[in-house]
């Protein structure tokens, strides 16, 4: 196995590993002893899910999230620089995509260290695939503002880009605020604008539906506390 920084996708929920990850990923994981992870506990659970025989106590974890000091990150790659393969693990989905793992990948690239992204589920890409929207021009916008007036303003801006740039717009919300965001979309956006709601992607109870704003009114699903991605298009 090559010495490299391997970007290791994680299941998006309780989905069985074999349903969404190729066997090659397991082979790579079993040969890595140093991991840069968003959350140590969830990373440990994932590794045990991949193979119950993994010796968790024999592994070294470096935590990389919003609480990590920037000056600490560069030192995380020392094992790689010394010839040991390393892995990057997000809490869910693909590391370095809408994820703090991008910071350490950027450092690896600057240091001319080999980076290898592995195949796995990305909720962003899967949502675009399932929505029936423009898959050649789309933008992921992360979280919208919490303050209602600012959120409404941002929604109008994104809808304007749908029509002026022919660009699919994606965004997310903290699960317990899903209902409030959906209601805001129906209030702010044009009746003919299409809204796709994608929830529990690849998991039991997967829900991916595209309807016009007008058609969604009075028919919103109950998706509180469920991870969702929202997409709008014309």
BAKOLVO-310269 format. One record per residue (C-alpha): x, y, z; residue in one letter. Coordinates in pm, 1 decimal. Each point is the difference from the previous one (the first is absolute). Last residue first. Example, Ala and Ser with C-alpha at 12.3 -4.5 7.8 and 13.67 -1.06 7.14 Angstrom:
BEGIN
<rec east="1367.0" north="-106.0" up="714.0" residuo="s"/>
<rec east="-137.0" north="-344.0" up="66.0" residuo="a"/>
This chain:
BEGIN
<rec east="-3656.0" north="2634.4" up="-1162.6" residuo="x"/>
<rec east="234.2" north="-128.2" up="268.3" residuo="x"/>
<rec east="13.6" north="-38.3" up="376.5" residuo="x"/>
<rec east="175.9" north="-265.6" up="203.5" residuo="x"/>
<rec east="-35.0" north="-88.3" up="368.4" residuo="x"/>
<rec east="219.5" north="-255.0" up="174.7" residuo="x"/>
<rec east="-133.3" north="-182.1" up="302.9" residuo="x"/>
<rec east="123.7" north="-174.9" up="314.4" residuo="x"/>
<rec east="-303.5" north="-109.9" up="206.6" residuo="x"/>
<rec east="-79.4" north="169.1" up="334.2" residuo="x"/>
<rec east="-332.7" north="130.0" up="-134.1" residuo="x"/>
<rec east="-91.6" north="-146.9" up="-338.6" residuo="x"/>
<rec east="-379.2" north="-0.3" up="-1.3" residuo="x"/>
<rec east="-79.6" north="51.6" up="-368.1" residuo="x"/>
<rec east="-146.6" north="323.8" up="-140.4" residuo="x"/>
<rec east="-332.2" north="-39.4" up="-183.2" residuo="x"/>
<rec east="-199.0" north="315.2" up="76.5" residuo="x"/>
<rec east="213.1" north="199.5" up="-240.8" residuo="x"/>
<rec east="238.1" north="-238.0" up="-176.8" residuo="x"/>
<rec east="-187.3" north="26.6" up="-332.3" residuo="x"/>
<rec east="35.7" north="380.5" up="-11.6" residuo="x"/>
<rec east="372.7" north="-23.2" up="77.6" residuo="x"/>
<rec east="30.3" north="-239.7" up="-293.2" residuo="x"/>
<rec east="73.9" north="-362.4" up="80.5" residuo="x"/>
<rec east="307.0" north="-221.7" up="22.0" residuo="x"/>
<rec east="10.5" north="-288.0" up="248.3" residuo="x"/>
<rec east="289.7" north="-200.3" up="146.4" residuo="x"/>
<rec east="-74.8" north="-192.6" up="321.0" residuo="x"/>
<rec east="212.3" north="-288.3" up="126.4" residuo="x"/>
<rec east="-185.1" north="-183.4" up="275.9" residuo="x"/>
<rec east="284.0" north="-243.5" up="57.1" residuo="x"/>
<rec east="326.6" north="169.2" up="-93.6" residuo="x"/>
<rec east="169.3" north="85.4" up="-332.0" residuo="x"/>
<rec east="-116.1" north="365.4" up="36.0" residuo="x"/>
<rec east="-190.4" north="56.1" up="323.1" residuo="x"/>
<rec east="-162.4" north="313.4" up="-141.7" residuo="x"/>
<rec east="-13.5" north="176.1" up="-337.7" residuo="x"/>
<rec east="-253.1" north="281.8" up="-43.7" residuo="x"/>
<rec east="-11.4" north="132.4" up="-354.6" residuo="x"/>
<rec east="-159.2" north="340.1" up="-57.7" residuo="x"/>
<rec east="-103.5" north="123.6" up="-343.9" residuo="x"/>
<rec east="-81.2" north="366.9" up="-50.5" residuo="x"/>
<rec east="-346.2" north="45.4" up="-153.0" residuo="x"/>
<rec east="-156.9" north="153.9" up="311.6" residuo="x"/>
<rec east="289.5" north="247.9" up="38.7" residuo="x"/>
<rec east="207.8" north="-26.7" up="316.0" residuo="x"/>
<rec east="-45.8" north="184.6" up="329.6" residuo="x"/>
<rec east="-292.0" north="-166.8" up="180.4" residuo="x"/>
<rec east="59.0" north="-353.3" up="-125.8" residuo="x"/>
<rec east="371.2" north="30.3" up="78.1" residuo="x"/>
<rec east="-78.8" north="132.3" up="348.6" residuo="x"/>
<rec east="-228.9" north="-294.7" up="70.0" residuo="x"/>
<rec east="277.9" north="-239.1" up="-99.0" residuo="x"/>
<rec east="245.0" north="184.6" up="223.1" residuo="x"/>
<rec east="-229.8" north="-17.6" up="302.4" residuo="x"/>
<rec east="-64.0" north="-367.3" up="-54.7" residuo="x"/>
<rec east="369.2" north="-86.4" up="-26.3" residuo="x"/>
<rec east="94.2" north="181.8" up="322.6" residuo="x"/>
<rec east="55.9" north="-316.4" up="207.0" residuo="x"/>
<rec east="221.5" north="-135.3" up="-277.2" residuo="x"/>
<rec east="249.8" north="291.2" up="-0.9" residuo="x"/>
<rec east="-39.5" north="135.8" up="-351.8" residuo="x"/>
<rec east="139.0" north="-71.0" up="-343.8" residuo="x"/>
<rec east="49.2" north="171.1" up="-334.8" residuo="x"/>
<rec east="4.5" north="-77.6" up="-371.7" residuo="x"/>
<rec east="-55.5" north="238.2" up="-293.1" residuo="x"/>
<rec east="-30.1" north="-125.7" up="-358.8" residuo="x"/>
<rec east="138.1" north="255.4" up="-245.5" residuo="x"/>
<rec east="-169.8" north="131.3" up="-314.3" residuo="x"/>
<rec east="196.9" north="322.2" up="59.8" residuo="x"/>
<rec east="-278.0" north="262.2" up="9.4" residuo="x"/>
<rec east="-287.1" north="-226.5" up="105.2" residuo="x"/>
<rec east="171.5" north="-213.7" up="261.5" residuo="x"/>
<rec east="217.5" north="296.5" up="100.7" residuo="x"/>
<rec east="-315.0" north="194.6" up="94.4" residuo="x"/>
<rec east="-113.6" north="-292.9" up="212.9" residuo="x"/>
<rec east="328.9" north="16.4" up="188.9" residuo="x"/>
<rec east="-39.6" north="373.8" up="64.7" residuo="x"/>
<rec east="-361.5" north="-44.1" up="108.2" residuo="x"/>
<rec east="104.0" north="-271.5" up="243.4" residuo="x"/>
<rec east="272.6" north="224.9" up="139.1" residuo="x"/>
<rec east="-246.1" north="283.6" up="66.5" residuo="x"/>
<rec east="-240.1" north="-238.4" up="172.0" residuo="x"/>
<rec east="284.7" north="-130.8" up="218.5" residuo="x"/>
<rec east="108.9" north="352.4" up="88.6" residuo="x"/>
<rec east="-353.9" north="93.3" up="102.3" residuo="x"/>
<rec east="-47.1" north="-320.0" up="197.7" residuo="x"/>
<rec east="332.9" north="5.7" up="193.2" residuo="x"/>
<rec east="152.3" north="-346.8" up="-31.6" residuo="x"/>
<rec east="201.0" north="71.0" up="-315.9" residuo="x"/>
<rec east="15.4" north="-284.6" up="-256.3" residuo="x"/>
<rec east="221.0" north="-301.5" up="58.5" residuo="x"/>
<rec east="215.5" north="-146.6" up="-277.3" residuo="x"/>
<rec east="-20.5" north="172.4" up="-338.4" residuo="x"/>
<rec east="59.3" north="-288.8" up="-240.4" residuo="x"/>
<rec east="-2.7" north="129.1" up="-356.1" residuo="x"/>
<rec east="-117.1" north="-158.8" up="-324.3" residuo="x"/>
<rec east="75.9" north="15.9" up="-371.5" residuo="x"/>
<rec east="29.4" north="-325.8" up="-192.8" residuo="x"/>
<rec east="-246.7" north="-195.3" up="214.0" residuo="x"/>
<rec east="-294.1" north="226.5" up="-81.7" residuo="x"/>
<rec east="-297.1" north="-143.9" up="190.7" residuo="x"/>
<rec east="-164.2" north="-342.4" up="-1.9" residuo="x"/>
<rec east="30.9" north="-21.0" up="377.0" residuo="x"/>
<rec east="153.2" north="-346.3" up="35.8" residuo="x"/>
<rec east="344.0" north="65.4" up="-148.2" residuo="x"/>
<rec east="33.4" north="336.5" up="175.0" residuo="x"/>
<rec east="-90.1" north="-166.1" up="330.7" residuo="x"/>
<rec east="253.2" north="-277.7" up="-61.4" residuo="x"/>
<rec east="272.3" north="256.8" up="-69.8" residuo="x"/>
<rec east="-64.9" north="194.6" up="321.6" residuo="x"/>
<rec east="-59.5" north="-308.2" up="214.7" residuo="x"/>
<rec east="340.1" north="-132.8" up="-103.4" residuo="x"/>
<rec east="29.2" north="-377.8" up="24.3" residuo="x"/>
<rec east="334.6" north="-173.0" up="-59.7" residuo="x"/>
<rec east="298.2" north="-37.9" up="-232.1" residuo="x"/>
<rec east="346.9" north="74.3" up="135.5" residuo="x"/>
<rec east="195.4" north="325.1" up="-24.3" residuo="x"/>
<rec east="379.8" north="-52.3" up="-15.4" residuo="x"/>
<rec east="236.5" north="285.2" up="96.4" residuo="x"/>
<rec east="377.3" north="-29.4" up="-54.3" residuo="x"/>
<rec east="210.5" north="253.8" up="189.6" residuo="x"/>
<rec east="131.3" north="301.6" up="-191.6" residuo="x"/>
<rec east="18.5" north="208.2" up="320.6" residuo="x"/>
<rec east="-254.0" north="246.4" up="-138.3" residuo="x"/>
<rec east="-227.3" north="-290.2" up="-92.9" residuo="x"/>
<rec east="22.4" north="-147.7" up="349.1" residuo="x"/>
<rec east="-81.3" north="339.8" up="151.2" residuo="x"/>
<rec east="-308.9" north="31.6" up="-219.2" residuo="x"/>
<rec east="-108.5" north="-350.9" up="100.0" residuo="x"/>
<rec east="34.2" north="104.6" up="365.8" residuo="x"/>
<rec east="-237.6" north="291.0" up="-47.7" residuo="x"/>
<rec east="-245.9" north="-196.9" up="-215.1" residuo="x"/>
<rec east="-61.6" north="-229.4" up="296.5" residuo="x"/>
<rec east="-213.1" north="279.5" up="145.6" residuo="x"/>
<rec east="-299.0" north="-124.6" up="-206.7" residuo="x"/>
<rec east="-225.2" north="133.8" up="-273.9" residuo="x"/>
<rec east="181.1" north="-259.3" up="-212.9" residuo="x"/>
<rec east="335.8" north="-71.7" up="170.7" residuo="x"/>
<rec east="-115.7" north="-343.8" up="117.4" residuo="x"/>
<rec east="-279.7" north="-174.0" up="-191.2" residuo="x"/>
<rec east="-310.6" north="-112.4" up="184.8" residuo="x"/>
<rec east="-47.5" north="12.6" up="375.1" residuo="x"/>
<rec east="200.6" north="99.2" up="307.6" residuo="x"/>
<rec east="303.7" north="61.0" up="-222.3" residuo="x"/>
<rec east="298.9" north="-234.2" up="-20.0" residuo="x"/>
<rec east="348.9" north="77.5" up="-132.5" residuo="x"/>
<rec east="248.4" north="-288.3" up="-26.6" residuo="x"/>
<rec east="378.2" north="-18.3" up="33.2" residuo="x"/>
<rec east="269.7" north="-211.5" up="-160.5" residuo="x"/>
<rec east="335.0" north="0.7" up="181.8" residuo="x"/>
<rec east="321.8" north="119.5" up="-166.5" residuo="x"/>
<rec east="135.8" north="263.4" up="238.6" residuo="x"/>
<rec east="-182.9" north="281.3" up="-180.7" residuo="x"/>
<rec east="-319.7" north="-197.5" up="48.4" residuo="x"/>
<rec east="69.0" north="-38.9" up="372.8" residuo="x"/>
<rec east="63.3" north="378.9" up="21.9" residuo="x"/>
<rec east="-330.0" north="90.8" up="-162.9" residuo="x"/>
<rec east="-175.0" north="102.7" up="321.9" residuo="x"/>
<rec east="268.0" north="260.2" up="63.8" residuo="x"/>
<rec east="-155.4" north="231.3" up="-258.9" residuo="x"/>
<rec east="-332.4" north="-4.2" up="185.7" residuo="x"/>
<rec east="119.6" north="132.3" up="334.7" residuo="x"/>
<rec east="57.1" north="358.4" up="-117.6" residuo="x"/>
<rec east="-362.4" north="23.4" up="-113.4" residuo="x"/>
<rec east="-129.2" north="-79.4" up="352.6" residuo="x"/>
<rec east="-265.5" north="-272.6" up="-13.3" residuo="x"/>
<rec east="-342.7" north="98.7" up="138.2" residuo="x"/>
<rec east="-172.1" north="13.9" up="-339.9" residuo="x"/>
<rec east="106.1" north="-358.4" up="-70.0" residuo="x"/>
<rec east="314.5" north="-208.0" up="-44.1" residuo="x"/>
<rec east="73.4" north="-266.6" up="259.7" residuo="x"/>
<rec east="322.3" north="-197.2" up="-39.6" residuo="x"/>
<rec east="-44.0" north="-372.1" up="65.8" residuo="x"/>
<rec east="267.9" north="-265.6" up="54.4" residuo="x"/>
<rec east="-88.2" north="-368.0" up="-33.8" residuo="x"/>
<rec east="105.5" north="-299.0" up="210.3" residuo="x"/>
<rec east="-288.5" north="48.8" up="242.9" residuo="x"/>
<rec east="-247.6" north="-37.8" up="-287.1" residuo="x"/>
<rec east="127.9" north="-346.1" up="-90.9" residuo="x"/>
<rec east="-225.7" north="-65.2" up="-301.3" residuo="x"/>
<rec east="-159.9" north="-347.4" up="28.9" residuo="x"/>
<rec east="-353.6" north="137.7" up="-36.7" residuo="x"/>
<rec east="75.3" north="109.0" up="-356.1" residuo="x"/>
<rec east="-168.5" north="289.3" up="-181.6" residuo="x"/>
<rec east="-243.4" north="53.0" up="288.0" residuo="x"/>
<rec east="290.9" north="3.6" up="245.0" residuo="x"/>
<rec east="158.2" north="274.7" up="-211.2" residuo="x"/>
<rec east="-326.3" north="194.4" up="-3.0" residuo="x"/>
<rec east="-44.4" north="-19.2" up="375.8" residuo="x"/>
<rec east="356.2" north="122.1" up="57.5" residuo="x"/>
<rec east="-57.3" north="289.7" up="-239.5" residuo="x"/>
<rec east="-323.3" north="93.1" up="180.1" residuo="x"/>
<rec east="185.3" north="16.2" up="331.7" residuo="x"/>
<rec east="301.0" north="188.2" up="-137.2" residuo="x"/>
<rec east="-197.3" north="276.8" up="-169.5" residuo="x"/>
<rec east="113.7" north="187.6" up="-311.6" residuo="x"/>
<rec east="280.5" north="-247.2" up="-56.5" residuo="x"/>
<rec east="366.2" north="-8.1" up="-100.5" residuo="x"/>
<rec east="102.0" north="-366.1" up="16.2" residuo="x"/>
<rec east="330.9" north="-177.8" up="53.3" residuo="x"/>
<rec east="27.1" north="-380.1" up="-1.7" residuo="x"/>
<rec east="-99.5" north="-74.6" up="-357.8" residuo="x"/>
<rec east="22.7" north="-344.8" up="-162.2" residuo="x"/>
<rec east="-348.7" north="-115.9" up="100.5" residuo="x"/>
<rec east="-147.2" north="317.7" up="-149.5" residuo="x"/>
<rec east="149.2" north="-69.8" up="-343.6" residuo="x"/>
<rec east="-142.0" north="-351.1" up="-21.9" residuo="x"/>
<rec east="-336.8" north="123.9" up="125.8" residuo="x"/>
<rec east="-11.0" north="266.2" up="-271.1" residuo="x"/>
<rec east="74.0" north="-263.3" up="-265.7" residuo="x"/>
<rec east="-316.1" north="-187.8" up="99.9" residuo="x"/>
<rec east="-208.1" north="284.8" up="-152.2" residuo="x"/>
<rec east="-213.1" north="219.5" up="229.0" residuo="x"/>
<rec east="-374.5" north="64.0" up="-30.8" residuo="x"/>
<rec east="-185.8" north="-325.8" up="59.3" residuo="x"/>
<rec east="294.5" north="-186.9" up="156.0" residuo="x"/>
<rec east="15.7" north="249.9" up="284.7" residuo="x"/>
<rec east="-356.0" north="-69.9" up="112.2" residuo="x"/>
<rec east="-198.6" north="326.2" up="20.4" residuo="x"/>
<rec east="-33.4" north="124.2" up="357.7" residuo="x"/>
<rec east="58.9" north="358.3" up="-111.1" residuo="x"/>
<rec east="185.1" north="178.7" up="-279.7" residuo="x"/>
<rec east="266.4" north="-271.2" up="-25.0" residuo="x"/>
<rec east="355.0" north="133.7" up="17.4" residuo="x"/>
<rec east="237.0" north="99.2" up="-281.1" residuo="x"/>
<rec east="375.1" north="-43.5" up="59.0" residuo="x"/>
<rec east="236.4" north="263.2" up="-139.0" residuo="x"/>
<rec east="337.3" north="-176.4" up="-8.4" residuo="x"/>
<rec east="311.6" north="208.8" up="67.8" residuo="x"/>
<rec east="268.7" north="-201.1" up="-172.0" residuo="x"/>
<rec east="266.1" north="-269.0" up="34.9" residuo="x"/>
<rec east="-92.8" north="-247.1" up="-269.1" residuo="x"/>
<rec east="-127.9" north="-345.2" up="91.2" residuo="x"/>
